[in-house]
Amino acid sequence: MYCGSCLHDNTLAAALLEQGEEVVLVPIYTPIRTDEQDVSLRRVFYGGINVYLQQKWSWFRRTPRWLDALLDHPALLGRLGGRASSVDPAQLGDLTVSMLQGELGNQRKELEKLVDWLIDEIQPDIVHLSNSMMLGLARMIADRCGPPVVCSLSGEDIFTEKLLPPHYEPMRNLLRQRANDVQAFVALNHYYADFMTEYLSVDRSRVHVIPHGLQLEGHGNRREPPQGEPVRIGYLARVCEEKGLHLLVDACEILGQRGDLPAFELHAAGYLGSGDREYLKKCLSTGRLTYHGELDRAEKICFLQSLTIFSTPTIYRESKGLPSLEAMANGVPLVVPNHGSFTELIGDTGGGLLHVPDDADDLARQIAKLLQNPEHAQQLGLAGQQAVEERYHAAGMARKTIELYQQLLTTKGTALPQAATKQVGSSGKGDKSQRKQL
């Protein structure tokens, strides 16, 4: 599926490349999927098939690397991954613990392959892990390769808090222990930085906030509906109960019973896993919702620009909220829950209204305010759009990330060299000498 973490990491890597850095974006488990240009390596480490087999059967922990390479082939992993149902954390407790054990876990062979490749081919100045579930990789990377290790924090508690005994407590203990193996953490907002500081039992000064930045090309202004046509309320996210689509359906049912509002329609788009098909069926049963399926980048922007109001009323405390940023990039006002990153996002941008979490009645009330006052809705949309263009763009995210890398390397006693421009070919286009990050 289109994963928020993969979308963020690919956008960051592409923006770093644009600024002259040498970046290798390394897929773990499966090839990444993004709706922008994919800049990731055409090789997968810790391939999902090998990781699972090594967890379940000890013989696969000693197989030759040529056999592992066959099972790690991106085409095979991508094909099988496309058929998979939603991941159930309750079934993956033993594997989660083993991965966090790193060099002591059942996937040690996979870690050694990754570190050997880093030493022999990449020799990175920085290694940046995409989430704390990979903290088991950090110790061997730091010990054998020597670079500072950074770890992003990207909503992994949604997964870890669903682990069951006897694996939950070992997982929490390993997260705290292995958190000491990295030099810095990066969160997309202060809410999640504060939350994960306590969750990992680390000093708050080690957790840096670098907001997500969008690649703004293609985004623009929302389109007003033609005279007499219904306005559109929209949802863009993975279709599942945690994201709260059912709350938005219920809120629109409440709004539909009022006689003081303009005509409106409810539209939703996003990835649907096989395990959530019955959930979508229930959401569609009222007859009010139109589901557009999964969208590519162009379709996504077109969908967002067709909306008058955007809402993802998540049940859990959202750690990222990337679709909300994308909606604001197109001038669409938000109505989102007053919890998690949404409270901070609305406070910083002024791009929408907050509703009481898990409360369809209050969600309906806040949406009604914007339906009744389109001028106010437009003002909120423009405020959000201006904030995204000023503070939530990919170039700014990349600059702040480079500043963090420089800080860590300076503390370590080294520094990234200054990028220089080298002219090649007859076109006169610059080919920048680059600096190594992973």
SULMO-V53250 format. One line per field, one symbol per residue. ss: DSSP state (h for helix, s for strand, l for the rest). phi: phi as a letter, one per 40 degrees, with the letter a starting at -180 (. if undefined). psi: psi as a letter, one per 20 degrees, with the letter a starting at -180 (. if undefined). A space follows every 50 residues. Layout:
# SULMO-V53250
ss = ???
phi = ???
psi = ???
This chain:
# SULMO-V53250
ss = lllhhhhhhhhhhhhhhhllssslsssslllllllllllssssssllhhh hhhhhhlhhhhhllhhhhhhhllhhhhhhhhhhlllllhhhlhhhhhhhh lhhhlllhhhhhhhhhhhhhhhlllssssllhhhhhhhhhhhhhhllsss ssslllhhhhllllllhhhhhhhhhhhhhhhllssssllhhhhhhhhhhh lllhhhsssllllsllllllllllllllllssssssllllhhhlhhhhhh hhhhhhlllllllssssssllllhhhhhhhhhhhllllssslllllhhhh hhhhhlllsslllllllllllhhhhhhhhlllsssssllhhhhhhhhhhl lssssllllhhhhhhhhhhhhhlhhhhhhhhhhhhhhhhhhlshhhhhhh hhhhhhhhhhhhllllllllsssllllllsssllsssl
phi = .cbdcccccccccccccccgccbbcbcbgadcbbcbdcbcccabcfddcc dcccccbcdccbcccccdcccccdcccccccccccccbdccbcccccccc cfccccbddccccccdccccbbfccbbbccaccbcccccccccccgccbb bcbbgccccccbcbcccccdccccdccccccbcabbbcacdcccccdccc fbccccbbbbccbcccdgcacccccddgcccbcbbbadcacdcgdccccc ccccccccbbbccabbbbaicbcccbccccdcccccgccbbbgcbccccc ccccccccababcdcccccbgcdccccccbgccbbbccafccdcccccbg cibbbccfbcccdcccccdcccbcccdcccccccccccccbbbccccccc ccccdccccccchbaccccbbbcbgccgccbccbbcbb
psi = rophgggghggggghgghjjqopoooqpgrqrpqjapojrqlqpqlphgg gghhhhphhiijqqhhghhgijphggghghhhiqaqpohhikghgggghh idiirikhhhghggggggghhgmqhqpoqiriijhihgghggghhiqqpq pqokkihhghiiqrqjigghggghgggihiiqhqqpqirhghggghghhi lrphiioqooqqpqoiphqbqqppqqpiqqrppqporporhhikhhhhgg hhgghiiqjjqrprqpqqqrpoqhijhhghghhihiihpppjaqqagghg ggghiiqhqppnmqhropifkghhghghijkpqqorqmrbihggghhhhk jaqqrpqknhghggghhhhhhhmhggghggghgggggghhilqhghgggh gggggggghghijrqpqpqqpppqaihjqpopqrqpq.
